[in-house]
Amino acid sequence: MHFAHALHRISTNVRFLTGSLLLPEYAAALAERLFLTPPAPKLPQSTFFDFLNAHASFVEYRGRNLATWRWGPLDAPAVLLAHGWGGYAAQMRGFVPRLLQAGLRVVAYDQPAHGLSEGKLTGLPDFARALAAVAAHHGNVRHVITHSLGGAALAIAVSRGMNLQGAVLISPPSDLVGYSRRFARWYWIPEPLRRAMQATIEERFNMRWSDIEIARLAPQLKTPALVIHDHSDNFVPWKQGAALARAWPGARLLSTVGLGHGRILESDITLRAAAHFIAGKSAVAGPAAPELPHPAPLY
């Protein structure tokens, strides 16, 4: 860890500890702001060139402009690419050539408060609403490919009626409260303050966290889904993606090794599996959970 970053974190931690004792409302607001502020991505120099052959535009979303890019003919069915927390649209660029070759239109976008999109604060409910807004704007979106928190956002959007023919979720989280608790431990935030932070976030987005717990949403989802997750993922553990795949009826799970959380987007294994699944070749991965006869017998 860089020394200046470590010093800043320690300073922030001390502010939380003292604030939680002396000014709990201020400390909760500070924690909320930190939780909803995405990290600035380290964009590679090649990012600009990734979009030279794309049609760029902005989609207005809740008073903010979201940057979007489109490839392929307007009348073709579309695949939407949604990156994760702290990411950017160019991370998903590897999927574009294979999808165009299949005769599909491809749309990518920067999430709220990410990349070229406007905003300073955002969160999972915002991700879900933005995903639905971009899909509605571009129209005829048949499939969505997501990374990390984009997968959780997709699950929420589908649970709210987004109609898709297929979904590919790469490295998706399924334990959101667990993530908030890891965040709290990182910043020395006491549990009462974490709960206060959660309450302020619920008020901001007009949504209870229990309503967006992926484990509760997944069993309702009917969209055919493929989950791709790496056993070496140190950011979102493999077991979270596997749990989501098992809870999502009929979902398939493809596990990789040695790709981690970011490089999995560049792997030919991932790119080929996603394109094959969207083309209807479900044999690219095995079922995440065994199919039960309906109605399931009592044992």
Summary of the structure (lengths in Angstrom):
residues: 299
radius of gyration: 19.6
end to end distance: 53.4
largest distance: 60.5
contacts: 987
relative contact order: 0.12
helix: 47%
strand: 17%
